[in-house]
Amino acid sequence: MVIVGAGHAGGTAAALLRSYGYAEPITLIGEEPIAPYQRPPLSKAWLKGEADAESLMLKPESFYAGAGIELVLGARVTSLKRSERTVCLADGRSFAYDSLILAMGARARALPIRGADLAGVLSLRSASDAEALKGALGPGRRLAVVGGGYIGLEVAASARFLGAEVVVIEREAAILARVAKEPLCSFLTRYHEARGVAFEVGAMVEAFEGEAGHVTGVRLAGRRAVACDAVLIGVGLARNDDLAREAGLECVAGVVVDGEARTADPQVFAIGDVTHRPIPHYARMFWLESVANALEQARQAASIIAGRPAPPHEVTWNWSDQYDLKLQFAGLAFDIDDMVVRGDPAGAKFAVFHLKGDTVQAVEAVNAPAEFMAGRQLIGQRRPISRARLADTAVSMKEVAA
Ligand SMILES: Cc1cc2nc3c(=O)[nH]c(=O)nc-3n(C[C@H](O)[C@H](O)[C@H](O)COP(=O)(O)OP(=O)(O)OC[C@H]3O[C@@H](n4cnc5c(N)ncnc54)[C@H](O)[C@@H]3O)c2cc1C
């Protein structure tokens, strides 16, 4: 068993294979110098200094040797030869496999504009990226965040916690345009503004300006430049599917898999952010970028390889922490025709339910865990609900879901 990519998905798959009784040798190959770790805290608790490096690890490093998992770190796989069933590393080593799991994840998308190579222009995907970002933050430091997505907003909140001044620059007319809907977008804009974050929306970044090789500002089309000491580019990700594409596996901005994480090659599975996968609940193919997805597909691949039945499909979910807000999301807002808001955005405790007819397709919950949990259940069950009862906080979510 060879796993390429020692991240959240790859590390989980290796551990699950052993817990499912798989007894053959397992080799887990990762480009980063450290054992599999969790990325979500890199923009949240870890960045704020509330979590240490040790707490990020999926398992203590000693676990892998104890479980008979060979961990090959600081090693980049450069080619996959499916006819020979081997993967080759940049340093010339090669590993043969009977089964292969591709778990290469994704990288932060670059902004190919002038000044992008200046010192202080940063992105955030890995622990080493996070170290560099943390070093650029502190009282009085000015951070420009390019991209008003979840990672950009989490970093904005953490940077404010650390005393930095923050401007978020967004190309669309509102933040979170790609991933969230009203009224969450305007709620979060107001929440950040009230905590000192400035926004430049509908703004095109033309170039990064610098002095002596270090960034000093962001030039915007038709507007004044934003002065800064550092820039975080948070404009989405690019999936690391090159290896698979070059080996002739089907890729659609991600490795195409079926509902059990299989590629068209029976020996090759793909899991996590790198995949383009079916979402049976919405009867379509899609890309998910979440821990829940990494865990679900790791379970699928490990189950099949260990000769167990595939686990049932899950309703996808995700979360974000910003200031004192616990944001929880379930489902995907496809084909929606209506929306019910339950609770009070002014009190920072509410949930937005997105409906298709009388069924819930997705929920966005702000400091509302009961709404998130019941919402996730309602999405999975496709049970028709009463809009009036859903909107009425006097009716408990248990009763709404019953
Ligand atoms: C800052 C940040 C905050 C996030 N917050 C949340 C959150 O709040 N909630 C949530 O659900 N998700 C969050 N995510 C997303 C979540 O971390 C990812 O969905 C998850 O890490 C995906 O796991 P993965 O194993 O597919 O990819 P990764 O964890 O990225 O692991 C892939 C690994 O493969 C390695 N690799 C790539 N190519 C090769 C190669 N050719 N050879 C060897 N190794 C290779 C990479 O170096 C990497 O270590 C966040 C991500 C980031 C960066």
The ligand as an ORCA input file, in Angstrom:
! r2SCAN-3c Opt
* xyz 0 1
  C      -5.571     27.728      6.777
  C      -6.576     26.654      6.516
  C      -7.744     26.607      7.263
  C      -8.691     25.618      7.022
  N      -9.809     25.589      7.797
  C     -10.701     24.602      7.625
  C     -11.853     24.495      8.452
  O     -12.089     25.342      9.324
  N     -12.706     23.468      8.266
  C     -12.478     22.520      7.309
  O     -13.276     21.582      7.176
  N     -11.403     22.588      6.499
  C     -10.517     23.612      6.631
  N      -9.412     23.672      5.823
  C      -9.277     22.701      4.730
  C      -8.675     21.386      5.198
  O      -7.502     21.606      5.928
  C      -8.418     20.531      3.975
  O      -9.668     20.251      3.374
  C      -7.692     19.231      4.322
  O      -6.400     19.504      4.806
  C      -7.597     18.359      3.082
  O      -6.786     17.251      3.359
  P      -5.911     16.580      2.197
  O      -5.166     15.483      2.839
  O      -6.757     16.325      1.017
  O      -4.897     17.721      1.751
  P      -3.680     18.303      2.575
  O      -3.995     18.326      4.017
  O      -3.316     19.579      1.887
  O      -2.491     17.255      2.366
  C      -1.901     17.010      1.122
  C      -0.437     16.709      1.359
  O       0.124     16.145      0.178
  C       1.415     16.675     -0.017
  N       1.778     16.517     -1.431
  C       1.255     17.172     -2.505
  N       1.827     16.729     -3.643
  C       2.727     15.801     -3.283
  C       3.652     14.992     -4.026
  N       3.723     15.043     -5.351
  N       4.443     14.149     -3.331
  C       4.371     14.060     -1.976
  N       3.524     14.804     -1.243
  C       2.703     15.655     -1.884
  C       1.251     18.119      0.423
  O       2.522     18.701      0.696
  C       0.389     17.955      1.655
  O       1.170     17.747      2.813
  C      -8.459     24.660      6.022
  C      -7.280     24.710      5.255
  C      -6.349     25.693      5.489
  C      -5.082     25.746      4.657
*
